[in-house]
Amino acid sequence: MPERGPVGVVITAKGESPQRLARLLDAVTAQSIDRPIEVVIAHPPEETVVTPEPRGPIESVRLVDNPGGGRSTGLNLAIEASTAEVLCRLDARTVPPPDYLARCVARLEADPTVGMVGGVQSPVPGASGVVARGVARALANPWALGAPAYRRTSTGGAVDTVYLGAFRRSEVLAVGGYDVRLDANEDFDLAQRLRDRGLVVWLEAELVVPYEARTSISAVWKQYLAFGRSKMRFWRVTGRRPNGRQVLALTAAGAGVAAAVIWVRDVERAAVVVLGGLAAAAAVDHLADPSERSPAVRAATIAANGAAIGAWLSGVLVEAVRSERV
C-alpha cells in the first residue's frame, strides 16, 4: 500500500434526503487527514443523487448504480469501484468527527493484524419532538439492547464487531465482500469472516460517531424487525450460533412468555406483570441516563426500547418459522 495513497469512503444510499448526504459530505470534507479522500456512493439508478464539487481533502466523488438498492450489494459495488486500499464505510445518518478517518487509518497502518477498526455509535435525535428524543435515548442505552462494545464509551480493544468500520480493500475482497443475502447485520458478518482469517476487529478508544436515530416508534419497529430477521438469516446461512448476549435475550424472552402463560390467569395478575415490566424498563432507563427530567421523554424511551426488543425477537421468530417452511 502506498504510504500516502488515497483513503476511500464507501457509502450506500437508498431513499436518503439530499440534506443528509450533504451533511455527511461536509463532515468528510472537514476530516483532518493529510491525504486525498476518494468518495464512492452506490445508489439505485432511479434515484437522483446530487453531489457537490470536490473540495478540501476530497479528491473525487463517484456515483455507481446499485439496482434494487440492497445495502450489501451497494457496498460491494462501491468497494469494487474504489481505487483506494484503505476504505472507511460511512452512512448517510452519521456525522463522523474530524479525526475519524485519520484515527482509523492510523490504526490499520500501525498494526497489520487489525483487519477492521471503528468507533462507538452515539444516537442523537432526528427531530426535536418528544418521541424523537425518546427514541435516541432508547438506542443510546446499551443495557437495553444487548450491551455490545460499540454502544459503550469504554476503553478500546479487540471486540466482535464495530459500528461501520474501516478496513483494507484487498482483505475484504479476499473474504468475499459483504454477504448480499444480508441487508442488515452485514457489518457483524463481515467482522466474523475477517476474524476467521486471524485478523483483529478493533474498537478505537473514545472514537464516538453521532448517528441520527429514527423519529417514530413505528420506524424503530421496522428497523429492528429487519435486524432480527437478518440475524436469524445470518445464523442459518453461516451455521454460526447466537453469542452470549443473544442467548441471554432469547432465553429471557422464552422464560418470560412461559411464565406469563403459566402464571397469568386473570386480569389482576396480567396488570401486575405489565406494571412489573414497566417498572423494570424504567429502572434500566434511569440507570443508563438519570439526567432526563421530562416524564414524556422517559415514557417515549420505554416505548422505543419495548419496540426495539419486541421487533428484534419477532424478526428472529418470523425468520425461524419461515426457514422451517422452506
Contacts in CASP RR format, 6 or more apart in sequence:
PFRMAT RR
TARGET T0000
AUTHOR 0000-0000-0000
METHOD contacts of the structure
MODEL  1
MPERGPVGVVITAKGESPQRLARLLDAVTAQSIDRPIEVVIAHPPEETVV
TPEPRGPIESVRLVDNPGGGRSTGLNLAIEASTAEVLCRLDARTVPPPDY
LARCVARLEADPTVGMVGGVQSPVPGASGVVARGVARALANPWALGAPAY
RRTSTGGAVDTVYLGAFRRSEVLAVGGYDVRLDANEDFDLAQRLRDRGLV
VWLEAELVVPYEARTSISAVWKQYLAFGRSKMRFWRVTGRRPNGRQVLAL
TAAGAGVAAAVIWVRDVERAAVVVLGGLAAAAAVDHLADPSERSPAVRAA
TIAANGAAIGAWLSGVLVEAVRSERV
1 85 0 8 1.000
1 86 0 8 1.000
1 109 0 8 1.000
1 168 0 8 1.000
2 85 0 8 1.000
4 34 0 8 1.000
4 35 0 8 1.000
5 35 0 8 1.000
5 36 0 8 1.000
5 84 0 8 1.000
5 85 0 8 1.000
6 35 0 8 1.000
6 36 0 8 1.000
6 37 0 8 1.000
6 38 0 8 1.000
6 59 0 8 1.000
6 83 0 8 1.000
6 84 0 8 1.000
7 33 0 8 1.000
7 35 0 8 1.000
7 36 0 8 1.000
7 37 0 8 1.000
7 38 0 8 1.000
7 84 0 8 1.000
7 86 0 8 1.000
7 87 0 8 1.000
7 88 0 8 1.000
7 101 0 8 1.000
7 105 0 8 1.000
8 37 0 8 1.000
8 38 0 8 1.000
8 39 0 8 1.000
8 40 0 8 1.000
8 82 0 8 1.000
8 84 0 8 1.000
8 86 0 8 1.000
8 87 0 8 1.000
8 88 0 8 1.000
9 28 0 8 1.000
9 37 0 8 1.000
9 38 0 8 1.000
9 39 0 8 1.000
9 40 0 8 1.000
9 87 0 8 1.000
9 88 0 8 1.000
9 89 0 8 1.000
9 90 0 8 1.000
9 101 0 8 1.000
10 40 0 8 1.000
10 42 0 8 1.000
10 75 0 8 1.000
10 78 0 8 1.000
10 79 0 8 1.000
10 82 0 8 1.000
10 87 0 8 1.000
10 88 0 8 1.000
10 89 0 8 1.000
10 90 0 8 1.000
11 21 0 8 1.000
11 24 0 8 1.000
11 39 0 8 1.000
11 40 0 8 1.000
11 41 0 8 1.000
11 42 0 8 1.000
11 78 0 8 1.000
11 89 0 8 1.000
11 90 0 8 1.000
11 91 0 8 1.000
11 92 0 8 1.000
12 41 0 8 1.000
12 42 0 8 1.000
12 43 0 8 1.000
12 66 0 8 1.000
12 69 0 8 1.000
12 70 0 8 1.000
12 71 0 8 1.000
12 74 0 8 1.000
12 75 0 8 1.000
12 78 0 8 1.000
13 21 0 8 1.000
13 41 0 8 1.000
13 42 0 8 1.000
13 43 0 8 1.000
13 47 0 8 1.000
13 49 0 8 1.000
13 92 0 8 1.000
14 43 0 8 1.000
14 44 0 8 1.000
14 47 0 8 1.000
14 66 0 8 1.000
14 69 0 8 1.000
14 70 0 8 1.000
14 71 0 8 1.000
15 44 0 8 1.000
15 47 0 8 1.000
16 92 0 8 1.000
18 50 0 8 1.000
20 92 0 8 1.000
20 93 0 8 1.000
20 212 0 8 1.000
21 41 0 8 1.000
21 49 0 8 1.000
21 51 0 8 1.000
21 92 0 8 1.000
22 52 0 8 1.000
23 95 0 8 1.000
24 90 0 8 1.000
24 91 0 8 1.000
24 92 0 8 1.000
24 94 0 8 1.000
24 95 0 8 1.000
25 39 0 8 1.000
25 51 0 8 1.000
25 52 0 8 1.000
25 58 0 8 1.000
25 61 0 8 1.000
27 94 0 8 1.000
27 95 0 8 1.000
27 96 0 8 1.000
27 98 0 8 1.000
28 37 0 8 1.000
28 39 0 8 1.000
28 57 0 8 1.000
28 58 0 8 1.000
28 90 0 8 1.000
28 96 0 8 1.000
28 101 0 8 1.000
29 55 0 8 1.000
29 56 0 8 1.000
29 57 0 8 1.000
29 58 0 8 1.000
30 98 0 8 1.000
31 37 0 8 1.000
31 57 0 8 1.000
31 96 0 8 1.000
31 98 0 8 1.000
31 99 0 8 1.000
31 100 0 8 1.000
31 101 0 8 1.000
31 102 0 8 1.000
32 98 0 8 1.000
32 99 0 8 1.000
32 102 0 8 1.000
33 57 0 8 1.000
33 101 0 8 1.000
33 102 0 8 1.000
33 105 0 8 1.000
35 57 0 8 1.000
36 57 0 8 1.000
36 58 0 8 1.000
36 59 0 8 1.000
37 57 0 8 1.000
37 58 0 8 1.000
37 59 0 8 1.000
37 101 0 8 1.000
38 58 0 8 1.000
38 59 0 8 1.000
38 60 0 8 1.000
38 62 0 8 1.000
38 82 0 8 1.000
38 83 0 8 1.000
38 84 0 8 1.000
39 51 0 8 1.000
39 58 0 8 1.000
39 60 0 8 1.000
39 61 0 8 1.000
39 62 0 8 1.000
40 61 0 8 1.000
40 62 0 8 1.000
40 63 0 8 1.000
40 64 0 8 1.000
40 78 0 8 1.000
40 79 0 8 1.000
40 81 0 8 1.000
40 82 0 8 1.000
41 49 0 8 1.000
41 51 0 8 1.000
41 61 0 8 1.000
41 62 0 8 1.000
41 63 0 8 1.000
41 64 0 8 1.000
41 78 0 8 1.000
42 63 0 8 1.000
42 64 0 8 1.000
42 65 0 8 1.000
42 66 0 8 1.000
42 69 0 8 1.000
42 73 0 8 1.000
42 74 0 8 1.000
42 75 0 8 1.000
42 77 0 8 1.000
42 78 0 8 1.000
42 81 0 8 1.000
43 49 0 8 1.000
43 63 0 8 1.000
43 64 0 8 1.000
43 65 0 8 1.000
43 66 0 8 1.000
43 69 0 8 1.000
44 65 0 8 1.000
44 66 0 8 1.000
44 67 0 8 1.000
44 68 0 8 1.000
44 69 0 8 1.000
45 65 0 8 1.000
45 66 0 8 1.000
45 67 0 8 1.000
49 63 0 8 1.000
51 61 0 8 1.000
51 63 0 8 1.000
52 61 0 8 1.000
54 60 0 8 1.000
54 61 0 8 1.000
62 81 0 8 1.000
64 74 0 8 1.000
64 77 0 8 1.000
64 78 0 8 1.000
64 81 0 8 1.000
65 77 0 8 1.000
66 73 0 8 1.000
66 74 0 8 1.000
66 77 0 8 1.000
70 180 0 8 1.000
70 183 0 8 1.000
71 178 0 8 1.000
71 183 0 8 1.000
71 184 0 8 1.000
71 186 0 8 1.000
72 178 0 8 1.000
72 179 0 8 1.000
72 180 0 8 1.000
72 181 0 8 1.000
72 182 0 8 1.000
72 183 0 8 1.000
72 186 0 8 1.000
73 178 0 8 1.000
73 180 0 8 1.000
75 89 0 8 1.000
75 177 0 8 1.000
75 178 0 8 1.000
75 186 0 8 1.000
76 177 0 8 1.000
76 178 0 8 1.000
76 180 0 8 1.000
79 87 0 8 1.000
79 169 0 8 1.000
79 172 0 8 1.000
79 173 0 8 1.000
79 177 0 8 1.000
80 173 0 8 1.000
82 169 0 8 1.000
84 169 0 8 1.000
85 168 0 8 1.000
85 169 0 8 1.000
85 170 0 8 1.000
86 105 0 8 1.000
86 108 0 8 1.000
86 109 0 8 1.000
86 166 0 8 1.000
86 167 0 8 1.000
86 168 0 8 1.000
86 169 0 8 1.000
87 166 0 8 1.000
87 167 0 8 1.000
87 168 0 8 1.000
87 169 0 8 1.000
87 172 0 8 1.000
88 100 0 8 1.000
88 101 0 8 1.000
88 104 0 8 1.000
88 105 0 8 1.000
88 164 0 8 1.000
88 165 0 8 1.000
88 166 0 8 1.000
89 164 0 8 1.000
89 165 0 8 1.000
89 166 0 8 1.000
89 167 0 8 1.000
89 187 0 8 1.000
90 96 0 8 1.000
90 164 0 8 1.000
91 164 0 8 1.000
91 211 0 8 1.000
93 211 0 8 1.000
93 212 0 8 1.000
94 164 0 8 1.000
94 209 0 8 1.000
94 210 0 8 1.000
94 211 0 8 1.000
94 212 0 8 1.000
95 209 0 8 1.000
95 210 0 8 1.000
95 212 0 8 1.000
96 209 0 8 1.000
97 207 0 8 1.000
97 208 0 8 1.000
97 209 0 8 1.000
97 210 0 8 1.000
99 207 0 8 1.000
100 207 0 8 1.000
100 209 0 8 1.000
101 166 0 8 1.000
103 204 0 8 1.000
103 207 0 8 1.000
104 117 0 8 1.000
104 118 0 8 1.000
104 165 0 8 1.000
104 166 0 8 1.000
104 204 0 8 1.000
104 207 0 8 1.000
105 166 0 8 1.000
107 114 0 8 1.000
107 117 0 8 1.000
107 166 0 8 1.000
107 202 0 8 1.000
107 204 0 8 1.000
108 114 0 8 1.000
108 115 0 8 1.000
108 117 0 8 1.000
108 166 0 8 1.000
108 167 0 8 1.000
108 168 0 8 1.000
111 200 0 8 1.000
111 202 0 8 1.000
113 198 0 8 1.000
113 199 0 8 1.000
113 200 0 8 1.000
114 199 0 8 1.000
114 200 0 8 1.000
114 201 0 8 1.000
114 202 0 8 1.000
115 167 0 8 1.000
115 168 0 8 1.000
115 171 0 8 1.000
115 194 0 8 1.000
115 199 0 8 1.000
115 200 0 8 1.000
115 201 0 8 1.000
115 202 0 8 1.000
116 162 0 8 1.000
116 165 0 8 1.000
116 166 0 8 1.000
116 167 0 8 1.000
116 190 0 8 1.000
116 191 0 8 1.000
116 194 0 8 1.000
116 199 0 8 1.000
116 201 0 8 1.000
116 202 0 8 1.000
117 162 0 8 1.000
117 165 0 8 1.000
117 166 0 8 1.000
117 167 0 8 1.000
117 201 0 8 1.000
117 202 0 8 1.000
117 203 0 8 1.000
117 204 0 8 1.000
118 150 0 8 1.000
118 162 0 8 1.000
118 163 0 8 1.000
118 164 0 8 1.000
118 165 0 8 1.000
118 166 0 8 1.000
118 202 0 8 1.000
118 203 0 8 1.000
118 204 0 8 1.000
118 207 0 8 1.000
119 150 0 8 1.000
119 162 0 8 1.000
119 163 0 8 1.000
119 164 0 8 1.000
119 165 0 8 1.000
119 203 0 8 1.000
119 204 0 8 1.000
119 207 0 8 1.000
119 208 0 8 1.000
119 209 0 8 1.000
120 150 0 8 1.000
120 151 0 8 1.000
120 152 0 8 1.000
120 153 0 8 1.000
120 163 0 8 1.000
120 203 0 8 1.000
120 206 0 8 1.000
120 207 0 8 1.000
120 208 0 8 1.000
120 209 0 8 1.000
121 150 0 8 1.000
121 151 0 8 1.000
121 163 0 8 1.000
121 209 0 8 1.000
121 211 0 8 1.000
122 140 0 8 1.000
122 153 0 8 1.000
122 208 0 8 1.000
122 209 0 8 1.000
122 210 0 8 1.000
122 211 0 8 1.000
123 135 0 8 1.000
123 136 0 8 1.000
123 137 0 8 1.000
123 139 0 8 1.000
123 140 0 8 1.000
123 210 0 8 1.000
123 211 0 8 1.000
123 212 0 8 1.000
123 213 0 8 1.000
124 136 0 8 1.000
124 210 0 8 1.000
124 211 0 8 1.000
124 212 0 8 1.000
124 213 0 8 1.000
125 132 0 8 1.000
125 133 0 8 1.000
125 134 0 8 1.000
125 135 0 8 1.000
125 136 0 8 1.000
125 212 0 8 1.000
125 213 0 8 1.000
125 215 0 8 1.000
126 132 0 8 1.000
126 136 0 8 1.000
126 212 0 8 1.000
126 213 0 8 1.000
126 214 0 8 1.000
126 215 0 8 1.000
127 215 0 8 1.000
129 215 0 8 1.000
130 294 0 8 1.000
130 296 0 8 1.000
130 297 0 8 1.000
130 300 0 8 1.000
131 215 0 8 1.000
131 216 0 8 1.000
131 217 0 8 1.000
131 300 0 8 1.000
131 304 0 8 1.000
132 213 0 8 1.000
132 215 0 8 1.000
132 216 0 8 1.000
133 294 0 8 1.000
133 297 0 8 1.000
133 300 0 8 1.000
134 297 0 8 1.000
134 298 0 8 1.000
134 300 0 8 1.000
134 301 0 8 1.000
134 304 0 8 1.000
135 213 0 8 1.000
135 214 0 8 1.000
135 215 0 8 1.000
135 216 0 8 1.000
135 217 0 8 1.000
135 219 0 8 1.000
135 220 0 8 1.000
135 300 0 8 1.000
135 301 0 8 1.000
135 304 0 8 1.000
136 213 0 8 1.000
137 285 0 8 1.000
137 289 0 8 1.000
137 292 0 8 1.000
137 297 0 8 1.000
137 298 0 8 1.000
137 300 0 8 1.000
137 301 0 8 1.000
137 304 0 8 1.000
138 144 0 8 1.000
138 220 0 8 1.000
138 285 0 8 1.000
138 300 0 8 1.000
138 301 0 8 1.000
138 302 0 8 1.000
138 304 0 8 1.000
138 305 0 8 1.000
138 306 0 8 1.000
138 308 0 8 1.000
139 145 0 8 1.000
139 211 0 8 1.000
139 213 0 8 1.000
139 220 0 8 1.000
139 304 0 8 1.000
139 308 0 8 1.000
140 151 0 8 1.000
140 288 0 8 1.000
140 289 0 8 1.000
141 284 0 8 1.000
141 285 0 8 1.000
141 288 0 8 1.000
141 289 0 8 1.000
141 301 0 8 1.000
141 305 0 8 1.000
142 148 0 8 1.000
142 151 0 8 1.000
142 152 0 8 1.000
142 288 0 8 1.000
143 284 0 8 1.000
143 287 0 8 1.000
143 288 0 8 1.000
144 281 0 8 1.000
144 284 0 8 1.000
144 285 0 8 1.000
144 288 0 8 1.000
144 305 0 8 1.000
144 308 0 8 1.000
144 309 0 8 1.000
145 151 0 8 1.000
145 305 0 8 1.000
145 308 0 8 1.000
145 309 0 8 1.000
146 245 0 8 1.000
146 248 0 8 1.000
146 249 0 8 1.000
147 245 0 8 1.000
148 159 0 8 1.000
148 160 0 8 1.000
148 161 0 8 1.000
148 245 0 8 1.000
149 156 0 8 1.000
149 159 0 8 1.000
149 160 0 8 1.000
149 161 0 8 1.000
149 162 0 8 1.000
149 203 0 8 1.000
150 159 0 8 1.000
150 161 0 8 1.000
150 162 0 8 1.000
150 163 0 8 1.000
150 203 0 8 1.000
153 206 0 8 1.000
153 208 0 8 1.000
154 203 0 8 1.000
155 205 0 8 1.000
156 202 0 8 1.000
156 203 0 8 1.000
156 204 0 8 1.000
156 205 0 8 1.000
156 206 0 8 1.000
157 202 0 8 1.000
157 203 0 8 1.000
157 205 0 8 1.000
158 200 0 8 1.000
158 201 0 8 1.000
158 202 0 8 1.000
158 203 0 8 1.000
159 201 0 8 1.000
159 202 0 8 1.000
159 203 0 8 1.000
160 188 0 8 1.000
160 191 0 8 1.000
160 192 0 8 1.000
160 195 0 8 1.000
160 201 0 8 1.000
160 243 0 8 1.000
161 187 0 8 1.000
161 188 0 8 1.000
161 191 0 8 1.000
161 192 0 8 1.000
161 201 0 8 1.000
162 187 0 8 1.000
162 191 0 8 1.000
162 201 0 8 1.000
162 202 0 8 1.000
162 203 0 8 1.000
163 187 0 8 1.000
163 209 0 8 1.000
163 211 0 8 1.000
164 187 0 8 1.000
164 209 0 8 1.000
165 187 0 8 1.000
167 190 0 8 1.000
167 194 0 8 1.000
171 194 0 8 1.000
171 197 0 8 1.000
171 199 0 8 1.000
172 190 0 8 1.000
172 194 0 8 1.000
174 197 0 8 1.000
175 190 0 8 1.000
175 193 0 8 1.000
175 194 0 8 1.000
175 196 0 8 1.000
175 197 0 8 1.000
176 193 0 8 1.000
177 190 0 8 1.000
178 186 0 8 1.000
178 189 0 8 1.000
178 190 0 8 1.000
179 186 0 8 1.000
179 189 0 8 1.000
179 190 0 8 1.000
179 234 0 8 1.000
179 237 0 8 1.000
181 233 0 8 1.000
181 237 0 8 1.000
182 189 0 8 1.000
182 230 0 8 1.000
182 233 0 8 1.000
182 234 0 8 1.000
182 237 0 8 1.000
183 226 0 8 1.000
183 230 0 8 1.000
184 226 0 8 1.000
184 227 0 8 1.000
184 228 0 8 1.000
184 229 0 8 1.000
184 230 0 8 1.000
184 231 0 8 1.000
185 227 0 8 1.000
185 228 0 8 1.000
185 230 0 8 1.000
185 231 0 8 1.000
185 233 0 8 1.000
185 234 0 8 1.000
186 230 0 8 1.000
188 234 0 8 1.000
189 234 0 8 1.000
189 238 0 8 1.000
191 201 0 8 1.000
192 238 0 8 1.000
192 240 0 8 1.000
194 201 0 8 1.000
195 201 0 8 1.000
214 220 0 8 1.000
214 223 0 8 1.000
217 300 0 8 1.000
217 303 0 8 1.000
217 304 0 8 1.000
217 307 0 8 1.000
218 307 0 8 1.000
220 304 0 8 1.000
220 307 0 8 1.000
220 308 0 8 1.000
220 311 0 8 1.000
221 307 0 8 1.000
221 308 0 8 1.000
221 310 0 8 1.000
221 311 0 8 1.000
222 311 0 8 1.000
223 308 0 8 1.000
223 311 0 8 1.000
224 307 0 8 1.000
224 308 0 8 1.000
224 309 0 8 1.000
224 310 0 8 1.000
224 311 0 8 1.000
224 312 0 8 1.000
225 311 0 8 1.000
225 312 0 8 1.000
225 314 0 8 1.000
225 315 0 8 1.000
225 318 0 8 1.000
226 315 0 8 1.000
227 311 0 8 1.000
227 312 0 8 1.000
227 315 0 8 1.000
228 311 0 8 1.000
228 312 0 8 1.000
228 313 0 8 1.000
228 314 0 8 1.000
228 315 0 8 1.000
228 316 0 8 1.000
228 319 0 8 1.000
229 315 0 8 1.000
229 316 0 8 1.000
229 318 0 8 1.000
229 319 0 8 1.000
230 319 0 8 1.000
231 246 0 8 1.000
231 312 0 8 1.000
231 315 0 8 1.000
231 316 0 8 1.000
232 315 0 8 1.000
232 316 0 8 1.000
232 319 0 8 1.000
232 320 0 8 1.000
232 323 0 8 1.000
233 319 0 8 1.000
234 240 0 8 1.000
235 241 0 8 1.000
235 242 0 8 1.000
236 319 0 8 1.000
236 323 0 8 1.000
242 250 0 8 1.000
249 309 0 8 1.000
249 312 0 8 1.000
249 313 0 8 1.000
250 313 0 8 1.000
250 316 0 8 1.000
253 313 0 8 1.000
260 273 0 8 1.000
263 269 0 8 1.000
263 273 0 8 1.000
264 270 0 8 1.000
264 273 0 8 1.000
278 302 0 8 1.000
281 302 0 8 1.000
281 305 0 8 1.000
281 306 0 8 1.000
282 298 0 8 1.000
282 302 0 8 1.000
284 305 0 8 1.000
285 298 0 8 1.000
285 301 0 8 1.000
285 302 0 8 1.000
285 305 0 8 1.000
292 298 0 8 1.000
292 301 0 8 1.000
END
